[in-house]
Amino acid sequence: MEALTPFELEVARLLVETLHLEEIKPEDIAPEEPLFGEGLGLDSIDALELALAISKTYGFQLRSDDKENRLVFASLRALSQHIERQRTR
Amino acid sequence: MSRQWARLPERGNPLALRSIRWIALHVGRSVGRALLYPITGYFLVSATAARRGSRRFLRRALGREPSWRDLFRHIHCFAATILDRVYFLTGRLERFEIEIFGGQTILDQVASGRGCILLGSHLGSFEALRTIGVTVRHLPIKILMNVEHNRAMTRLLDALNPELARAIIPIGRPETLLQVQESVQRGYMIGALGDRVAQGEKTVRCRFFDRETAFPIGPILLAALMECPVILFFGLYRGGNRYDVHFEHLAERVALEPRRRQEQLGSWVQRYADRLEHHARLAPYNWFNFYDYWAEESP
C-alpha cells in the first residue's frame, strides 16, 4: 500500500478525529481513494464538519461557489494538496 | 427504516400534477375542489400501498380502527392541499384565511439578524409558510429540497414562482451544506423537513406514537455544527379555505459534548418527534407520509 506524505497523515488525523471514525487508523487511509460515497463512505454533513475543522485549523474557508469542490473532496491526496495551496496558517 | 416514499406517485406524476395545475388555473377552486372527490375516490381504490400507510397511521392517531370514511378524508385532505399549492405558488393568497401561531418567534429571529434552522415535516403543507415567508414578507428564507427526487414538482415550481425557485438549495451536491453554512452566516433561515430519511442518511431511532422508528439526525446535527437555533413549524390544513401555521422554538443552541454526542443528538431529535406527534394527534388527516412509516411490513 502507498505510504502517506507527512502532511497527508496530518490531514488524515484531522479527518479521523473530526468525524469520530474510531474504527479507522489515519495511516490506513488510501490517499487516492474517494472520501465520499464509496471509499470511506462520508456524507455531505461530514463534508461540512470537515470544512469547519479545516477552516479552524488552517485558516481558510471552503466556498460553495468553488468549482473545484468536487475535486477537493475527491481523495485525501486532493484535499491535502488543496489545503497546502490555500492555508494561511 | 423505510424509504418507500421515494417511489410514491406523489413525488413525480407529471400528468397528475399538470392536470391539477390546469384545473386550478383555468377552472377555479370551487370546481377544482368538486373534482377532488372523484380523484380521491380513484386513489382510495387504486393506491393500495398508500391506503395501507394511511390505515396504519390513522389507527394510531385516532386510537381505533379507521373506517373507509376516515381513509377517504385523509386522502382528500392531501389532494386539497396539492390543489391549493397552485394558488399559493401563483400568489393568490387573498382567498385563504391563514392564522399564524407563535409568529413572534420568527419575527424575533429575523430581528436578531442570525440565521437558524426552520424545521418542518410532511404533516400538512409547507406551501403557506414558504410563499408568505419568501414572496409576500420577503423574509430571509432558503429551502433545502431534494430536487432530483422531485423533478416534476421542481419544474412546476420554476414555472409558477421563479422567486421561490431561487430560494431553493438542492440537496445532495458536494457544495450543498457549504451553501447552507454561508446562508446561515448571512442571516438566512434554512427550511428543512425532518421526518423522512433519505438514502444513506444517518438516523436515530425515536419513539413516535406507540413504537420506535428512524428519524434523520441531519437537521439537528446541522444546527449543532453551525451553532444556530432550531425553530419548528407546522402548516396545517383546517378544511375549507383555512390554514393554521404554528411556530415553536425548539433549541437556542444544540450543544454536543464529544463523548455524549449520539445520545444528545438523539434526545433533540426525540423532542422534534414528540412535537410532531402532538400536532399529528390534533390534525391526523394532515399526515402526508402515505407509506409504511414504522417499517412494519416485511420487505
Boltz contact constraints between the chains, C-beta under 6 A:
constraints:
  - contact:
      token1: [A, 44]
      token2: [B, 176]
      max_distance: 6.0
  - contact:
      token1: [A, 44]
      token2: [B, 177]
      max_distance: 6.0
  - contact:
      token1: [A, 45]
      token2: [B, 218]
      max_distance: 6.0
  - contact:
      token1: [A, 45]
      token2: [B, 221]
      max_distance: 6.0
  - contact:
      token1: [A, 48]
      token2: [B, 177]
      max_distance: 6.0
  - contact:
      token1: [A, 48]
      token2: [B, 225]
      max_distance: 6.0
  - contact:
      token1: [A, 49]
      token2: [B, 225]
      max_distance: 6.0
  - contact:
      token1: [A, 62]
      token2: [B, 178]
      max_distance: 6.0
  - contact:
      token1: [A, 64]
      token2: [B, 175]
      max_distance: 6.0
  - contact:
      token1: [A, 64]
      token2: [B, 178]
      max_distance: 6.0
  - contact:
      token1: [A, 64]
      token2: [B, 179]
      max_distance: 6.0
  - contact:
      token1: [A, 64]
      token2: [B, 182]
      max_distance: 6.0
  - contact:
      token1: [A, 69]
      token2: [B, 174]
      max_distance: 6.0
  - contact:
      token1: [A, 69]
      token2: [B, 175]
      max_distance: 6.0
  - contact:
      token1: [A, 70]
      token2: [B, 174]
      max_distance: 6.0
  - contact:
      token1: [A, 73]
      token2: [B, 174]
      max_distance: 6.0
